[in-house]
Amino acid sequence: MEEKHCWVPLPDHTHFSIYNLPFGIFSVGNNPKRLGIAIGDKILDLAGVASLGYFKTLQIPDEIFLQDTLNQFIGLGKKQTNQVRIMVQKWLSDQESQLRNYPHLLVDQSEATLHLPLEIGDYTDFYSSLEHATNVGKMFRDPDNALLPNWKHLPVGYHGRSSSIVVSGIPIHRPMGQVMPVGSSQPVFKASERLDFELEMAFVVGKENRLGQSIPLDQAEEYIFGMLLFNDWSARDIQKWEYVPLGPFLGKNFASSVSPWVVTLESLEPFRVNGPAQDPPVLPYLQYQGPRNFDINLEVSITTSDGIESAVCQSNFKHMYWNMAQQLAHHTVNGCNVRIGDLMASGTISGPDPGSYGSMLELSWGGTRPITLTDGTQRTFIDDYDLVTMTGFSGKPGYQVGFGKVHSRVLPAVQ
Ligand code: MN
């Protein structure tokens, strides 16, 4: 990789190096929402850059950069969106760039509001971590036979709900719902006592297939625009009572939180790694070649109401048993059509050791082993006013391709 020197000053450990350049939607004050690219602690205002004629050679209409979501931009196709990113990379590393004459086009991230970057049509949640599925199977079903017979033959998933997906920073209310108390035969209606996070990543669909036409695995990555951090909030007590036989419902659909920057698949290319060997062999439509996993370090922390932060989980996206290309090939193999802006989440990303479990359900082993936080308090699940933060990055200082963070505070139930 050729070394590039960006003329925008970059903090040493920034996730947003010149090699990343993720896309997002931001606004400043009462000005309209627009597209931006994160660079260090700044945002390059793409609508402003476009108005100076910088994207003329690509024949992209200026108003594409002055939208409330990235959908139209993504709809241009990878050929054009990649060009925009490569041109910005060139301008920001060209010491003679005329863009340096327009300092107002670089907005401080701290002065901007970051918005949900997508109009999300449909949201699907997979269940693709072997360690997570095994842990949950042990706790909810049979310790000796944790995986159901289908698990190693197809990427298990369910259709979630997009209306309640919110961007980082928006607080979440503890959900009310129906639960079955232990040892009782009568359900009660109450605030969830087992509110949990799920450490996930999601990919953004960037190209549509026609209804009735499947996406072959070897073309699947052409349909993936980029990725986000995804906290799939879960109410374990509601989930446990309701999920038989049709799967997750109100224990899941009250909220999910996403990070504001969409990191392109292209910027993650250097971090491809081989996934775990799949045994037994999968059916031909799920067979793949080459490295299809990505080495992305992930961390979850809980900041209590006293402001003290404790790391509770360190995991990595590379652990996933089923990769994104397999998920998309499977999702469409029956002819189901996907649309630009659809989100497909990975499922909880747990690793092999207990410190890498991606949910409180696993970290506290079903609430039986409380974890002690830095401030001395204990948690089995998430308390009111806790702030849950997830971060993720690939690479090393100076060459990081990171996702920033998704953080959300839990507020008491609305009774
Ligand atoms: Mn989930």
Boltz pocket constraint, residues with backbone or C-beta under 6 A from the ligand:
constraints:
  - pocket:
      binder: B
      contacts: [[A, 125], [A, 126], [A, 198], [A, 200], [A, 232], [A, 347], [A, 348]]
      max_distance: 6.0
